[in-house]
Amino acid sequence: MKLLLRSGFRRTVVRDHFTCVNAVMFRRVWRGTNETVLAYSESEALAYRMAEGDADPTDPFVVDPDLTMWQCGGEFLDVAGQLLELPAAPGHSAFEAK
């Protein structure tokens, strides 16, 4: 969790009204890309990357797989680590030619 926070994610507690379960959400938006990790428990989490315009910040639990650039479910440490290891989204690298 600390690594996500150090990487610019903001932490909030959100409620999934469909399942009536609280989750810890880590979310960052940068240059039009939304990256989110929803942690239900240590063993159950969902992480995804999508365009900011396709994300619904009022309901982060509903994710259209056709609109995501990447998504993964599983244990919290695994999915958070995979998200952090992704290459920069197109247009985000400081080394790309302009």
All heavy atoms as an XYZ file, in Angstrom:
768
protein
N       0.823     -1.185      0.000
C       0.000      0.000      0.000
C       0.868      1.250      0.000
O       0.537      2.221     -0.669
C      -0.934      0.000      1.206
C      -2.028     -1.019      1.128
S      -3.132     -0.861      2.547
C      -4.276     -2.152      2.166
N       1.957      1.203      0.750
C       2.841      2.360      0.815
C       3.460      2.658     -0.544
O       3.628      3.821     -0.904
C       3.932      2.146      1.857
C       3.433      2.192      3.280
C       4.553      1.966      4.263
C       4.012      1.947      5.683
N       5.071      1.662      6.661
N       3.796      1.622     -1.302
C       4.386      1.832     -2.617
C       3.383      2.507     -3.563
O       3.752      3.383     -4.339
C       4.871      0.506     -3.210
C       5.628      0.594     -4.524
C       6.812      1.554     -4.420
C       6.105     -0.780     -4.941
N       2.113      2.110     -3.486
C       1.088      2.771     -4.298
C       0.993      4.253     -3.918
O       0.940      5.120     -4.799
C      -0.271      2.094     -4.122
C      -0.443      0.726     -4.761
C      -1.746      0.081     -4.298
C      -0.410      0.806     -6.272
N       0.976      4.539     -2.632
C       0.871      5.925     -2.185
C       2.092      6.737     -2.616
O       1.957      7.877     -3.066
C       0.688      5.978     -0.667
C      -0.621      5.368     -0.147
C      -0.614      5.314      1.376
C      -1.826      6.131     -0.657
N       3.274      6.141     -2.514
C       4.491      6.825     -2.964
C       4.512      7.027     -4.471
O       5.200      7.900     -4.967
C       5.734      6.046     -2.534
C       6.095      6.302     -1.094
C       7.436      5.697     -0.750
N       7.160      4.686      0.270
C       7.647      3.469      0.307
N       8.480      3.063     -0.611
N       7.321      2.638      1.266
N       3.753      6.204     -5.189
C       3.689      6.303     -6.652
C       2.609      7.263     -7.122
O       2.310      7.322     -8.313
C       3.444      4.916     -7.250
O       4.505      4.043     -6.927
N       1.988      7.985     -6.202
C       1.031      9.004     -6.587
C      -0.431      8.600     -6.505
O      -1.304      9.363     -6.902
N      -0.710      7.403     -6.000
C      -2.103      6.969     -5.844
C      -2.701      7.615     -4.604
O      -2.006      7.824     -3.609
C      -2.180      5.438     -5.704
C      -1.950      4.692     -6.985
C      -0.670      4.501     -7.480
C      -3.014      4.171     -7.693
C      -0.453      3.801     -8.651
C      -2.814      3.468     -8.865
C      -1.529      3.293     -9.349
N      -3.992      7.896     -4.674
C      -4.735      8.390     -3.509
C      -5.591      7.256     -2.979
O      -6.189      6.516     -3.752
C      -5.614      9.575     -3.884
C      -4.812     10.783     -4.266
C      -5.728     11.943     -4.591
N      -4.938     13.108     -4.890
C      -4.828     14.154     -4.097
N      -5.493     14.188     -2.966
N      -4.082     15.173     -4.440
N      -5.663      7.147     -1.664
C      -6.398      6.056     -1.028
C      -7.718      6.587     -0.470
O      -7.757      7.601      0.208
C      -5.573      5.447      0.092
C      -6.297      4.334      0.837
C      -5.468      3.760      1.938
N      -4.984      4.834      2.811
C      -3.961      4.711      3.634
N      -3.307      3.591      3.721
N      -3.588      5.716      4.401
N      -8.799      5.865     -0.779
C     -10.109      6.169     -0.206
C     -10.826      4.852      0.060
O     -10.489      3.821     -0.530
C     -10.987      7.025     -1.140
O     -11.123      6.349     -2.392
C     -10.416      8.401     -1.374
N     -11.789      4.892      0.936
C     -12.645      3.729      1.176
C     -13.942      3.975      0.418
O     -14.543      5.042      0.524
C     -12.922      3.522      2.678
C     -13.901      2.375      2.898
C     -11.618      3.266      3.423
N     -14.327      2.996     -0.396
C     -15.545      3.099     -1.199
C     -16.429      1.904     -0.902
O     -15.965      0.861     -0.448
C     -15.223      3.180     -2.707
C     -14.539      4.481     -3.053
C     -14.365      2.007     -3.150
N     -17.709      2.059     -1.175
C     -18.669      0.981     -0.913
C     -19.245      0.494     -2.223
O     -19.752      1.278     -3.017
C     -19.784      1.464     -0.007
C     -20.784      0.366      0.334
C     -21.619      0.760      1.554
N     -22.563     -0.256      1.931
C     -22.298     -1.312      2.669
N     -21.077     -1.512      3.097
N     -23.228     -2.181      2.985
N     -19.166     -0.814     -2.427
C     -19.793     -1.453     -3.582
C     -21.255     -1.692     -3.203
O     -21.562     -2.571     -2.404
C     -19.082     -2.767     -3.899
C     -19.604     -3.430     -5.159
O     -20.720     -3.076     -5.604
O     -18.908     -4.298     -5.691
N     -22.152     -0.888     -3.731
C     -23.569     -0.980     -3.365
C     -24.230     -2.244     -3.891
O     -25.221     -2.703     -3.349
C     -24.321      0.264     -3.838
C     -23.861      1.501     -3.142
N     -24.114      1.749     -1.808
C     -23.114      2.546     -3.570
C     -23.567      2.892     -1.455
N     -22.937      3.396     -2.504
N     -23.653     -2.841     -4.937
C     -24.206     -4.084     -5.476
C     -23.966     -5.252     -4.525
O     -24.858     -6.044     -4.259
C     -23.608     -4.368     -6.854
C     -24.127     -5.618     -7.494
C     -25.425     -5.674     -7.980
C     -23.328     -6.737     -7.614
C     -25.920     -6.827     -8.567
C     -23.804     -7.894     -8.204
C     -25.101     -7.938     -8.680
N     -22.743     -5.336     -3.983
C     -22.408     -6.440     -3.078
C     -22.467     -6.028     -1.612
O     -22.293     -6.871     -0.733
C     -20.997     -6.977     -3.374
O     -20.056     -5.926     -3.165
C     -20.887     -7.519     -4.783
N     -22.685     -4.736     -1.365
C     -22.728     -4.190      0.006
C     -21.434     -4.452      0.769
O     -21.454     -4.826      1.942
C     -23.937     -4.721      0.761
S     -25.496     -4.237      0.019
N     -20.307     -4.286      0.081
C     -18.991     -4.523      0.673
C     -18.148     -3.259      0.504
O     -18.199     -2.611     -0.533
C     -18.296     -5.715     -0.026
C     -16.868     -5.875      0.458
C     -19.077     -6.993      0.182
N     -17.385     -2.927      1.527
C     -16.439     -1.817      1.433
C     -15.141     -2.311      0.818
O     -14.757     -3.472      0.989
C     -16.147     -1.225      2.806
C     -17.328     -0.480      3.367
O     -18.197     -0.017      2.626
N     -17.382     -0.354      4.669
N     -14.470     -1.412      0.118
C     -13.176     -1.725     -0.476
C     -12.272     -0.512     -0.298
O     -12.746      0.620     -0.197
C     -13.320     -2.053     -1.955
N     -10.982     -0.767     -0.270
C     -10.012      0.316     -0.262
C      -9.625      0.550     -1.718
O      -9.215     -0.371     -2.413
C      -8.769     -0.029      0.579
C      -7.763      1.106      0.539
C      -9.168     -0.346      2.011
N      -9.806      1.799     -2.165
C      -9.499      2.131     -3.554
C      -8.245      2.992     -3.597
O      -8.120      3.966     -2.863
C     -10.653      2.890     -4.204
C     -10.360      3.288     -5.645
S     -11.745      4.071     -6.503
C     -11.814      5.653     -5.679
N      -7.323      2.588     -4.460
C      -6.136      3.378     -4.758
C      -6.297      3.828     -6.206
O      -6.501      3.000     -7.099
C      -4.865      2.532     -4.607
C      -4.629      2.070     -3.207
C      -5.186      0.889     -2.755
C      -3.875      2.826     -2.339
C      -4.978      0.456     -1.457
C      -3.665      2.403     -1.031
C      -4.217      1.213     -0.598
N      -6.215      5.147     -6.434
C      -6.481      5.660     -7.775
C      -5.529      6.809     -8.073
O      -5.261      7.652     -7.220
C      -7.917      6.163     -7.859
C      -8.317      6.710     -9.203
C      -9.816      7.067     -9.211
N     -10.227      7.478    -10.514
C     -10.502      8.739    -10.852
N     -10.416      9.691     -9.959
N     -10.881      9.026    -12.081
N      -5.020      6.791     -9.301
C      -4.271      7.949     -9.782
C      -4.672      8.212    -11.224
O      -4.982      7.296    -11.980
C      -2.764      7.770     -9.644
C      -2.127      6.841    -10.647
C      -0.622      6.817    -10.485
N      -0.040      5.762    -11.311
C       1.212      5.388    -11.259
N       2.035      5.959    -10.410
N       1.661      4.424    -12.048
N      -4.680      9.489    -11.557
C      -4.977      9.923    -12.914
C      -3.811     10.782    -13.362
O      -3.404     11.702    -12.657
C      -6.294     10.737    -12.973
C      -6.544     11.246    -14.384
C      -7.458      9.895    -12.494
N      -3.282     10.433    -14.522
C      -2.143     11.172    -15.036
C      -2.207     11.210    -16.545
O      -2.339     10.152    -17.191
C      -0.847     10.523    -14.561
C       0.377     11.314    -14.873
C       0.650     12.589    -14.491
C       1.495     10.879    -15.646
N       1.877     12.976    -14.960
C       2.418     11.946    -15.682
C       1.805      9.712    -16.305
C       3.630     11.870    -16.354
C       3.008      9.633    -16.973
C       3.918     10.700    -16.987
N      -2.178     12.409    -17.104
C      -2.203     12.613    -18.542
C      -3.329     11.852    -19.220
O      -3.139     11.201    -20.243
C      -0.871     12.242    -19.164
C       0.255     13.158    -18.770
C       1.496     12.839    -19.556
N       2.580     13.719    -19.175
C       3.798     13.609    -19.659
N       4.088     12.668    -20.535
N       4.725     14.437    -19.278
N      -4.503     11.886    -18.609
C      -5.671     11.277    -19.225
C      -5.829      9.788    -19.010
O      -6.728      9.166    -19.571
N      -4.964      9.177    -18.199
C      -5.058      7.747    -17.923
C      -5.430      7.534    -16.457
O      -4.819      8.118    -15.566
C      -3.728      7.028    -18.230
O      -3.415      7.221    -19.605
C      -3.830      5.540    -17.951
N      -6.433      6.710    -16.234
C      -6.898      6.352    -14.890
C      -6.337      4.975    -14.533
O      -6.493      4.026    -15.303
C      -8.431      6.308    -14.881
C      -8.977      5.752    -13.597
O      -9.027      6.431    -12.592
N      -9.391      4.499    -13.622
N      -5.678      4.880    -13.390
C      -5.203      3.592    -12.880
C      -5.822      3.391    -11.509
O      -5.746      4.271    -10.653
C      -3.682      3.560    -12.798
C      -3.034      3.676    -14.164
C      -1.526      3.646    -14.112
O      -0.944      4.194    -13.160
O      -0.943      3.075    -15.041
N      -6.469      2.249    -11.318
C      -7.216      1.979    -10.097
C      -6.918      0.590     -9.574
O      -6.825     -0.361    -10.348
C      -8.732      2.107    -10.353
O      -9.013      3.423    -10.822
C      -9.540      1.843     -9.095
N      -6.788      0.482     -8.255
C      -6.715     -0.805     -7.568
C      -7.829     -0.801     -6.531
O      -7.913      0.114     -5.707
C      -5.356     -1.030     -6.867
C      -5.356     -2.375     -6.140
C      -4.208     -0.948     -7.852
N      -8.704     -1.799     -6.587
C      -9.772     -1.971     -5.599
C      -9.430     -3.190     -4.755
O      -9.373     -4.305     -5.264
C     -11.117     -2.187     -6.292
C     -11.648     -0.994     -7.068
C     -12.775     -1.429     -7.982
C     -12.119      0.077     -6.113
N      -9.182     -2.981     -3.471
C      -8.814     -4.071     -2.575
C      -9.989     -4.409     -1.671
O     -10.378     -3.606     -0.826
C      -7.600     -3.683     -1.742
N     -10.571     -5.586     -1.883
C     -11.631     -6.069     -1.010
C     -11.027     -6.722      0.232
O     -11.593     -6.680      1.309
C     -12.503     -7.090     -1.744
C     -13.311     -6.483     -2.859
C     -12.874     -6.531     -4.172
C     -14.527     -5.873     -2.603
C     -13.630     -5.981     -5.199
C     -15.284     -5.317     -3.619
C     -14.825     -5.374     -4.909
O     -15.565     -4.827     -5.920
N      -9.890     -7.380      0.048
C      -9.151     -8.039      1.124
C      -7.745     -8.297      0.605
O      -7.432     -7.954     -0.539
C      -9.824     -9.359      1.528
O      -9.712    -10.297      0.473
N      -6.900     -8.929      1.410
C      -5.556     -9.275      0.948
C      -5.599    -10.258     -0.211
O      -4.725    -10.270     -1.064
C      -4.745     -9.882      2.081
C      -4.362     -8.905      3.158
C      -3.578     -9.564      4.271
O      -3.139    -10.724      4.111
O      -3.403     -8.921      5.318
N      -6.633    -11.098     -0.243
C      -6.691    -12.150     -1.253
C      -7.617    -11.823     -2.420
O      -7.704    -12.604     -3.360
C      -7.134    -13.466     -0.609
O      -8.433    -13.326     -0.050
N      -8.302    -10.690     -2.382
C      -9.234    -10.347     -3.456
C      -9.108     -8.878     -3.828
O      -9.391     -7.989     -3.014
C     -10.673    -10.643     -3.042
C     -11.659    -10.469     -4.161
C     -13.089    -10.784     -3.748
O     -13.328    -11.098     -2.574
O     -13.958    -10.693     -4.615
N      -8.663     -8.644     -5.064
C      -8.482     -7.277     -5.540
C      -8.658     -7.231     -7.050
O      -8.562     -8.254     -7.734
C      -7.100     -6.754     -5.159
N      -8.910     -6.041     -7.556
C      -9.043     -5.796     -8.987
C      -8.228     -4.558     -9.307
O      -8.302     -3.558     -8.587
C     -10.509     -5.558     -9.366
C     -10.780     -5.048    -10.783
C     -10.424     -6.127    -11.809
C     -12.220     -4.611    -10.942
N      -7.448     -4.626    -10.361
C      -6.679     -3.470    -10.816
C      -6.955     -3.278    -12.298
O      -7.148     -4.245    -13.034
C      -5.188     -3.687    -10.579
N      -6.996     -2.014    -12.714
C      -7.205     -1.741    -14.135
C      -6.624     -0.403    -14.524
O      -6.399      0.475    -13.700
C      -8.679     -1.815    -14.515
C      -9.612     -0.900    -13.749
C      -9.843      0.399    -14.161
C     -10.279     -1.359    -12.618
C     -10.709      1.225    -13.465
C     -11.148     -0.543    -11.918
C     -11.363      0.756    -12.349
O     -12.223      1.572    -11.655
N      -6.363     -0.272    -15.833
C      -5.913      0.977    -16.445
C      -6.866      1.263    -17.590
O      -7.159      0.382    -18.397
C      -4.492      0.838    -16.977
C      -4.005      2.083    -17.729
C      -2.687      1.823    -18.409
N      -1.577      2.007    -17.478
C      -0.298      1.826    -17.812
N       0.021      1.438    -19.037
N       0.645      2.006    -16.918
N      -7.351      2.500    -17.659
C      -8.233      2.903    -18.748
C      -8.128      4.405    -18.961
O      -7.590      5.118    -18.106
C      -9.679      2.484    -18.472
C     -10.324      3.122    -17.273
S     -11.912      2.413    -16.740
C     -12.723      1.965    -18.220
N      -8.635      4.865    -20.082
C      -8.648      6.298    -20.346
C      -9.503      6.986    -19.288
O     -10.539      6.456    -18.869
C      -9.199      6.571    -21.740
N      -9.084      8.153    -18.859
C      -9.804      8.872    -17.819
C     -11.254      9.121    -18.216
O     -12.163      9.003    -17.398
C      -9.112     10.197    -17.521
C      -9.786     11.017    -16.444
C      -9.109     12.346    -16.216
O      -8.239     12.743    -17.000
O      -9.474     12.998    -15.221
N     -11.504      9.422    -19.475
C     -12.859      9.697    -19.938
C     -13.769      8.487    -19.918
O     -14.993      8.624    -19.887
N     -13.196      7.278    -19.915
C     -13.992      6.048    -19.884
C     -14.276      5.576    -18.458
O     -15.104      4.704    -18.250
C     -13.279      4.931    -20.648
C     -13.187      5.216    -22.134
O     -14.049      5.963    -22.651
O     -12.255      4.700    -22.782
N     -13.563      6.128    -17.485
C     -13.725      5.712    -16.089
C     -14.860      6.503    -15.440
O     -15.041      7.684    -15.709
C     -12.435      5.942    -15.316
N     -15.616      5.827    -14.589
C     -16.681      6.477    -13.825
C     -16.228      6.549    -12.371
O     -16.331      5.566    -11.634
C     -17.980      5.687    -13.942
C     -19.137      6.324    -13.183
O     -18.934      7.378    -12.541
O     -20.243      5.760    -13.234
N     -15.718      7.711    -11.925
C     -15.207      7.802    -10.548
C     -16.293      7.614     -9.495
O     -15.988      7.298     -8.351
C     -14.593      9.194    -10.475
C     -15.160      9.949    -11.625
C     -15.567      8.951    -12.664
N     -17.550      7.762     -9.849
C     -18.622      7.558     -8.880
C     -18.928      6.083     -8.680
O     -19.545      5.711     -7.689
C     -19.908      8.296     -9.297
O     -20.375      7.755    -10.538
C     -19.656      9.784     -9.430
N     -18.535      5.234     -9.631
C     -18.746      3.787     -9.508
C     -17.546      3.038    -10.077
O     -17.585      2.529    -11.188
C     -20.029      3.358    -10.217
C     -20.433      1.930     -9.877
O     -19.739      1.283     -9.053
O     -21.434      1.450    -10.421
N     -16.434      2.987     -9.319
C     -15.216      2.351     -9.832
C     -15.329      0.829     -9.959
O     -14.434      0.195    -10.496
C     -14.171      2.733     -8.788
C     -14.959      2.899     -7.528
C     -16.283      3.476     -7.962
N     -16.423      0.250     -9.490
C     -16.581     -1.204     -9.522
C     -17.064     -1.717    -10.877
O     -16.918     -2.881    -11.189
C     -17.562     -1.655     -8.427
C     -17.117     -1.253     -7.053
C     -17.610     -0.116     -6.455
C     -16.182     -2.005     -6.368
C     -17.194      0.274     -5.197
C     -15.752     -1.627     -5.105
C     -16.260     -0.478     -4.516
N     -17.663     -0.838    -11.663
C     -18.170     -1.226    -12.982
C     -17.115     -0.852    -14.012
O     -16.856      0.330    -14.249
C     -19.511     -0.521    -13.297
C     -19.985     -0.904    -14.675
C     -20.548     -0.877    -12.247
N     -16.509     -1.878    -14.590
C     -15.424     -1.669    -15.542
C     -15.759     -2.427    -16.821
O     -15.916     -3.645    -16.801
C     -14.079     -2.181    -14.971
C     -12.954     -1.907    -15.939
C     -13.799     -1.542    -13.631
N     -15.889     -1.697    -17.913
C     -16.165     -2.316    -19.207
C     -14.861     -2.873    -19.763
O     -13.935     -2.119    -20.056
C     -16.748     -1.279    -20.165
C     -17.158     -1.865    -21.498
O     -16.726     -2.993    -21.834
O     -17.928     -1.192    -22.210
N     -14.756     -4.196    -19.903
C     -13.496     -4.778    -20.382
C     -13.115     -4.321    -21.784
O     -11.945     -4.347    -22.153
C     -13.742     -6.289    -20.344
C     -15.192     -6.473    -20.126
C     -15.757     -5.199    -19.610
N     -14.089     -3.871    -22.569
C     -13.779     -3.376    -23.911
C     -13.107     -2.009    -23.872
O     -12.519     -1.583    -24.863
C     -15.053     -3.292    -24.755
C     -15.631     -4.665    -25.063
O     -14.857     -5.650    -25.096
O     -16.854     -4.756    -25.271
N     -13.204     -1.313    -22.745
C     -12.634      0.025    -22.636
C     -11.326      0.061    -21.855
O     -10.637      1.075    -21.854
C     -13.639      0.971    -21.963
C     -14.961      1.173    -22.702
C     -15.893      2.066    -21.894
C     -14.736      1.750    -24.093
N     -10.973     -1.037    -21.195
C      -9.742     -1.038    -20.405
C      -8.531     -1.262    -21.297
O      -8.587     -1.975    -22.292
C      -9.755     -2.125    -19.315
O      -9.901     -3.394    -19.922
C     -10.845     -1.882    -18.305
N      -7.444     -0.638    -20.920
C      -6.154     -0.875    -21.582
C      -5.504     -2.121    -20.985
O      -4.732     -2.795    -21.640
C      -5.233      0.331    -21.369
C      -5.723      1.614    -21.955
S      -4.622      2.949    -21.431
C      -5.618      4.354    -21.855
N      -5.828     -2.366    -19.696
C      -5.282     -3.512    -18.961
C      -6.135     -3.712    -17.722
O      -6.620     -2.749    -17.133
C      -3.833     -3.206    -18.558
C      -3.205     -4.262    -17.709
C      -2.531     -5.358    -18.139
C      -3.194     -4.323    -16.271
N      -2.105     -6.095    -17.058
C      -2.511     -5.479    -15.908
C      -3.723     -3.517    -15.273
C      -2.305     -5.849    -14.580
C      -3.540     -3.878    -13.952
C      -2.830     -5.034    -13.619
N      -6.344     -4.970    -17.333
C      -7.015     -5.256    -16.066
C      -6.581     -6.616    -15.559
O      -6.163     -7.475    -16.334
C      -8.531     -5.179    -16.185
C      -9.169     -6.252    -17.010
C     -10.695     -6.103    -17.018
O     -11.249     -5.242    -16.368
N     -11.352     -6.946    -17.770
N      -6.662     -6.783    -14.237
C      -6.219     -8.020    -13.613
C      -6.921     -8.172    -12.272
O      -7.091     -7.200    -11.541
C      -4.708     -7.972    -13.407
S      -4.007     -9.433    -12.633
N      -7.316     -9.373    -11.946
C      -7.901     -9.681    -10.650
C      -7.064    -10.726     -9.954
O      -6.375    -11.515    -10.591
N      -7.111    -10.738     -8.626
C      -6.363    -11.722     -7.855
C      -6.026    -11.178     -6.483
O      -6.752    -10.355     -5.937
N      -4.905    -11.637     -5.943
C      -4.462    -11.166     -4.636
C      -3.953     -9.733     -4.736
O      -3.357     -9.344     -5.740
C      -3.367    -12.078     -4.091
C      -3.872    -13.463     -3.762
C      -2.846    -14.307     -3.033
O      -1.813    -13.763     -2.597
O      -3.104    -15.510     -2.883
N      -4.182     -8.963     -3.690
C      -3.850     -7.545     -3.704
C      -2.405     -7.285     -4.114
O      -2.138     -6.481     -5.007
C      -4.137     -6.907     -2.339
C      -3.666     -5.481     -2.257
C      -4.374     -4.476     -2.875
C      -2.498     -5.163     -1.578
C      -3.936     -3.158     -2.822
C      -2.056     -3.857     -1.513
C      -2.770     -2.856     -2.139
N      -1.456     -7.948     -3.466
C      -0.048     -7.685     -3.759
C       0.298     -8.007     -5.212
O       1.079     -7.289     -5.836
C       0.856     -8.472     -2.807
C       0.847     -8.003     -1.358
C       1.718     -8.926     -0.506
C       1.308     -6.563     -1.238
N      -0.294     -9.062     -5.747
C      -0.012     -9.454     -7.130
C      -0.545     -8.421     -8.124
O       0.175     -7.989     -9.029
C      -0.615    -10.820     -7.447
C       0.083    -11.949     -6.710
O       1.259    -11.773     -6.313
O      -0.539    -13.008     -6.527
N      -1.823     -8.046     -7.991
C      -2.404     -7.135     -8.980
C      -1.816     -5.729     -8.857
O      -1.579     -5.064     -9.869
C      -3.951     -7.110     -8.929
C      -4.518     -8.477     -9.217
C      -4.479     -6.580     -7.623
N      -1.550     -5.273     -7.628
C      -0.944     -3.954     -7.455
C       0.469     -3.943     -8.045
O       0.852     -2.995     -8.737
C      -0.913     -3.574     -5.979
N       1.223     -5.002     -7.805
C       2.568     -5.096     -8.364
C       2.567     -5.129     -9.876
O       3.391     -4.474    -10.525
N       1.637     -5.880    -10.460
C       1.553     -5.935    -11.917
C       1.217     -4.571    -12.509
O       1.772     -4.176    -13.538
C       0.521     -6.963    -12.353
C       0.967     -8.396    -12.151
C      -0.057     -9.384    -12.646
O      -0.582     -9.255    -13.754
N      -0.378    -10.379    -11.828
N       0.304     -3.846    -11.871
C      -0.053     -2.517    -12.364
C       1.149     -1.581    -12.303
O       1.430     -0.852    -13.253
C      -1.224     -1.940    -11.560
C      -1.671     -0.528    -11.950
C      -2.170     -0.483    -13.391
C      -2.747     -0.036    -11.002
N       1.872     -1.614    -11.197
C       3.037     -0.741    -11.060
C       4.160     -1.095    -12.031
O       4.964     -0.233    -12.389
C       3.555     -0.783     -9.623
C       2.652     -0.121     -8.592
C       3.163     -0.405     -7.185
C       2.533      1.371     -8.830
N       4.218     -2.346    -12.480
C       5.264     -2.774    -13.404
C       4.912     -2.541    -14.872
O       5.753     -2.741    -15.746
C       5.569     -4.256    -13.190
C       6.251     -4.525    -11.867
C       6.414     -6.011    -11.578
O       5.965     -6.847    -12.399
O       6.974     -6.339    -10.523
N       3.690     -2.108    -15.151
C       3.303     -1.860    -16.544
C       4.167     -0.760    -17.146
O       4.535      0.191    -16.457
C       1.837     -1.415    -16.624
C       0.768     -2.455    -16.366
C      -0.605     -1.792    -16.393
C       0.826     -3.573    -17.384
N       4.448     -0.876    -18.441
C       5.149      0.238    -19.090
C       4.239      1.467    -19.115
O       3.017      1.349    -18.973
C       5.423     -0.289    -20.500
C       4.454     -1.398    -20.716
C       4.138     -1.966    -19.352
N       4.830      2.607    -19.295
C       4.045      3.844    -19.356
C       3.015      3.746    -20.474
O       3.265      3.137    -21.520
C       4.966      5.029    -19.593
N       1.857      4.326    -20.229
C       0.821      4.371    -21.258
C       1.329      5.218    -22.420
O       2.175      6.092    -22.234
C      -0.462      4.958    -20.680
N       0.831      4.973    -23.630
C       1.281      5.769    -24.781
C       1.168      7.266    -24.506
O       0.173      7.744    -23.980
C       0.317      5.353    -25.897
C      -0.132      3.980    -25.502
C      -0.184      3.989    -23.981
N       2.244      7.987    -24.810
C       2.264      9.429    -24.591
C       2.727      9.838    -23.208
O       2.779     11.025    -22.902
N       3.088      8.877    -22.339
C       3.460      9.202    -20.961
C       4.959      9.148    -20.711
O       5.408      9.615    -19.686
C       2.776      8.265    -19.994
C       1.313      8.503    -19.897
N       0.586      8.164    -18.811
C       0.420      9.078    -20.745
C      -0.678      8.487    -18.997
N      -0.796      9.041    -20.159
N       5.705      8.553    -21.585
C       7.130      8.403    -21.334
C       7.859      9.712    -21.579
O       7.632     10.398    -22.567
C       7.718      7.314    -22.238
O       9.121      7.276    -22.096
N       8.763     10.049    -20.684
C       9.575     11.241    -20.841
C      10.617     11.051    -21.944
O      11.208     12.007    -22.404
C      10.282     11.569    -19.527
N      10.800      9.802    -22.388
C      11.823      9.504    -23.385
C      11.256      9.357    -24.785
O      12.003      9.185    -25.727
C      12.565      8.228    -22.991
C      13.232      8.353    -21.657
C      12.689      7.737    -20.536
C      14.378      9.104    -21.492
C      13.275      7.857    -19.294
C      14.978      9.228    -20.254
C      14.430      8.605    -19.153
N       9.934      9.399    -24.931
C       9.334      9.267    -26.262
C       9.638     10.507    -27.091
O       9.672     11.628    -26.579
C       7.826      9.084    -26.172
C       7.415      7.714    -25.699
C       5.891      7.555    -25.656
O       5.167      8.526    -25.958
O       5.443      6.466    -25.301
N       9.807     10.309    -28.371
C       9.997     11.435    -29.279
C       8.721     12.230    -29.386
O       7.637     11.685    -29.398
C      10.428     10.925    -30.658
N       8.867     13.512    -29.466
C       7.683     14.381    -29.553
C       7.368     14.671    -30.990
O       8.124     14.745    -31.843
C       7.927     15.684    -28.803
C       8.221     15.448    -27.358
C       7.001     15.686    -26.549
C       7.328     15.369    -25.100
N       6.317     15.370    -24.228
